[in-house]
Amino acid sequence: MMEDSIITLSRAELKTMIKEAARQAIREHENQKARHSPDHLYNRNQAARTLGKSFTTITRMITEGRIVATADGKFIAQKELDRYISST
C-alpha cells in the first residue's frame, strides 16, 4: 500500500528540476525531428528495419537502382525511403 507523501522543495530546487525537464524534452523533440528530416540518413541495416526487408534485399535494391543510396552505397536518405514507400 502506497502512502501519500508531501515533498518539500526550495524555489531553487524546483526551478532546477523544471529547467532540466524542459532541456530533456527539447533534446527528445530535436532528436525525433532529426530522425524524420528528409535529409536524415539511414545505414542499410536501419533502412532494412524501417522497410521490413533484409540487409541483403536492401543491398540488392540499391544495386538494381530501385533505391538510391549515397555515392558509397552505405546510406539511404529519409526522403528516398519515403519515395520508395509511396511508390509501392
C-alpha positions in Angstrom: 0.0 0.0 0.0 1.4 3.4 -1.0 1.0 6.3 1.3 0.6 9.8 0.1 3.7 11.9 0.7 4.5 15.5 0.6 7.8 16.6 -0.9 9.2 19.9 0.0 11.5 21.7 -2.4 13.1 25.1 -2.3 12.3 27.5 -5.0 15.8 27.0 -6.5 15.4 23.2 -6.5 12.1 23.4 -8.2 13.5 25.8 -10.8 16.4 23.5 -11.4 14.0 20.5 -11.8 11.8 22.4 -14.3 14.8 23.6 -16.3 16.2 20.1 -16.6 12.8 18.6 -17.6 12.5 21.3 -20.2 16.0 20.7 -21.5 15.3 16.9 -21.7 12.0 17.5 -23.6 13.7 19.8 -26.1 16.5 17.2 -26.7 14.0 14.5 -27.2 12.0 16.7 -29.6 15.1 17.6 -31.6 16.2 14.0 -31.8 12.7 13.0 -33.0 12.7 15.8 -35.5 16.1 14.9 -36.9 15.1 11.3 -37.4 12.2 12.4 -39.6 14.1 15.1 -41.5 14.2 14.4 -45.3 18.0 14.7 -45.0 18.3 12.1 -42.2 20.5 9.2 -43.4 19.9 5.6 -42.5 22.5 2.9 -42.8 21.4 -0.2 -44.7 20.5 -2.1 -41.5 18.3 0.8 -40.3 16.7 1.1 -43.8 16.1 -2.7 -43.8 14.3 -2.5 -40.4 12.3 0.6 -41.5 11.1 -1.1 -44.7 10.7 -4.5 -43.2 13.3 -6.0 -45.5 16.6 -7.8 -45.0 20.0 -6.2 -45.3 20.7 -8.3 -48.4 17.4 -7.2 -50.0 18.3 -3.5 -49.4 21.7 -4.0 -50.8 20.2 -5.7 -53.9 17.7 -2.9 -54.3 20.5 -0.3 -54.2 22.5 -2.3 -56.8 19.4 -2.6 -59.1 18.7 1.1 -58.7 15.3 0.7 -57.0 16.6 2.7 -54.0 19.1 5.5 -54.4 21.9 5.5 -51.8 24.9 7.8 -51.1 27.8 7.5 -53.5 29.5 4.9 -51.3 26.2 2.9 -51.2 26.2 2.8 -47.4 23.4 5.3 -46.5 19.9 6.0 -47.7 18.2 9.3 -47.1 14.8 9.5 -45.4 13.3 11.2 -48.5 14.4 8.2 -50.6 12.7 5.8 -48.2 9.6 7.9 -48.3 9.8 7.9 -52.1 10.1 4.1 -52.2 7.2 3.6 -49.7 4.9 5.9 -51.7 5.8 4.0 -54.9 4.9 0.6 -53.6 
